[in-house]
Amino acid sequence: MQDVILILLIPFAGSVLGALTVFFVKGSFSPGAEALLSGFSAGVMVAASVFSLLIPAIESSSAYGFFAAIPALIGLFIGFLLLLLTDLVTDRLFQKGESEAGQKRVFLLTLAVTVHNLPEGMAVGVALAGVLAGNSGMTLAAVFALAVGVGIQNIPEGSIISLPLAAGGMKKPKAFWAGVLSGAVEPIGAAFTLLAAGLVVPVLPYLLGFAAGAMLSVVVTELVPATAERRGMGTMAFAAGFSVMTFLDVALG
């Protein structure tokens, strides 16, 4: 039980660490630093999506033979579509709120990152549910690696909330708690998914694919564009992040 609680809290810890940067960094990250963080996070997320979610999803559907990948791919596309819809909704909210007071902009910014964090927490919960049910082809160590990967990716996300808010005049403690709040949804989503394991396990391949699609959508729409100004630096950071997560998955899985 202690191991499960630890795994559920690791992604949230990444958000807390990212939010803590508000006390040590003045202003926002430079374009070079942002490219490094975004590229590294993108590499981690891609490796986690493939090795910790998609491959186990396909393995758990091995009874379908030639069509074993279909459930995972259906879930993958649903994950992409849902996150794209979420982006459209939050973009519209931002457009409506641009002329509003600072408090509303704070709420909208926190909401956007929080919505993106929910599928990541659910991904950890789905993987844990599969392990506890004994039919996902995953180990507890592999889920730990997934949680670490999500936690690493959450570090820059926590800072993306806190640093701009502090630079805009918000007191640092309040900006810190805004970053923390954005990550609090992850252990909640993971725990809720785990509690609903009876419903999750029968459709596990679809849900693992969905989680992978949601995470990859964040990579494509949020992280990769952030590396545009420093493509060489971002590309090497991506390779480093992918390598780190691959090593963790193999070493712990």
LINBEL-V863915 format. One record per backbone hydrogen bond with DSSP energy under -0.5 kcal/mol. NH is the residue of the N-H (numbers start at 1). CO is the residue of the C=O. Records with the same first field share a line. If there is no record, write none. Layout:
NH=CO + CO
//
This chain:
5=1
6=2
7=3
8=4
9=5
10=6
11=7
13=9
14=10
15=11
16=12
17=13
18=14
19=15
20=16
21=17 + 18
22=19
23=20
24=21
25=21
34=30
35=31
36=32
37=33
38=34
39=35
40=36
41=37
42=38
43=39
44=40
45=41
46=42
47=43
48=44
49=45
50=46
51=47
52=47 + 48
53=48 + 49
54=49
55=50
57=53
58=54
59=55
60=56
61=58
62=59
64=61
65=62
67=64
68=65
70=67
73=69
74=70
75=71
76=72
77=73
78=74
79=75
80=76
81=77
82=78
83=79
84=80
85=81
86=82
87=83
88=84
89=85
90=86
91=87
92=88
93=89
94=90
95=91
96=92
97=93
98=94
100=97
104=101
105=101
106=102
107=103
108=104
109=105
110=106
111=107
112=108
113=109
114=110
115=111
116=112
117=113
118=114
119=115
120=116
121=117
122=118
123=119
124=120
125=121
126=122
127=123
128=124
129=125
130=126
131=127
132=128
133=129
134=130 + 131
135=130
136=130
143=139
144=140
145=141
146=142
147=143
148=144
149=145
150=146
151=147
152=148
153=149
154=150
155=151 + 152
156=152
157=153
158=154
159=155
160=156
161=157
162=158
163=159
165=161
166=162
167=163
168=164
169=166
170=165
175=171
176=172
177=173
178=174
179=175
180=176
181=177
182=178
183=179 + 180
184=180 + 181
185=181
186=183
187=183
188=184
189=185
190=186
191=187
192=188
193=189
194=190
195=191
196=192
197=194
199=196
200=196
201=197
203=200
204=201
207=203
208=204
209=205
210=206
211=207
212=208
213=209
214=210
215=211
216=212
217=213
218=214
219=215
220=216
221=217
222=218
223=218
224=219
226=222
227=224
228=225
230=227
231=228
234=230
235=231
236=232
237=233
238=234
239=235
240=236
241=237
242=238
243=239
244=240
245=241
246=242
247=243
248=244
249=245
250=246
251=247
252=248
253=249
//
